[in-house]
Amino acid sequence: MKTTENYLAEIKEIRKMMEDSSRFLSLSGLSGILIGIYALAGAIIFYLKMTAPQTMEYRGSTEVISLMLFIAVTVLVVSLITVVLLTYKRASKAGKKIWNPGSRLMLINLAIPLISGGLLILIFIFNGVSEIVAPGCLIFYGLALVNAAKFTRQEIFYLGIFQVSLGILAALIPAWGLLFWALGFGLMHIIYGTLMYFRYEHSSKN
């Protein structure tokens, strides 16, 4: 005859199965580290290009915005490819599918603020307001992470809060926009990725 403890254990197991089915838990921590490295590299390249003597002599707002967009899009594309490949590899090793109800819910909740923010930032750029780029990217990306956190690891929520905070600081100190961008997309991703890797991936290998 089942005891109260048995019933409670079964209820906890059922609850865990339901939560796992609605949450995507196969995100790769290593991909977070690599994204941070890509972002730091992009920020350094942009800074060096903009401070080069031969560039400073003739650069205009159009050239600056074009270079900024090119670097940002390149970092974004390489980052997305890295996330998909490493997450697929991790999910396959665990015998899980990368496309499931949890990942669909996470992507939908991530995409809505991310796409909306991206379109708004582009509108500002085409109207000559480039100061919005760094704070806008950080704030909308942070809101996207906060929105998607309930469908994946809780650490995503705190990463989102940090991004929003850095975005607000970047808006208050626009001259330091590139620095805050590098801290948010670069350093914070490296810290987050390292934490995720040693908490969920490294321990599972031992």
Secondary structure, DSSP 8 states (H G I E B T S, - for coil): ---HHHHHHHHHHHHHHHHHHHS-----HHHHHHHHHHHHHHHHHHHHHHH-HHHHTT--HHHHHHHHHHHHHHHHHHHHHHHHHHHHHHHHHTT--SSSHHHHHHHHHHHHHHHHHHHHHHHHHHTT-GGGHHHHHHHHHHHHHHHHGGGS-THHHHHHHHHHHHHHHHHHSGGGHHHHHIIIIIIHHHHHHHHHIIIIIHHHH-
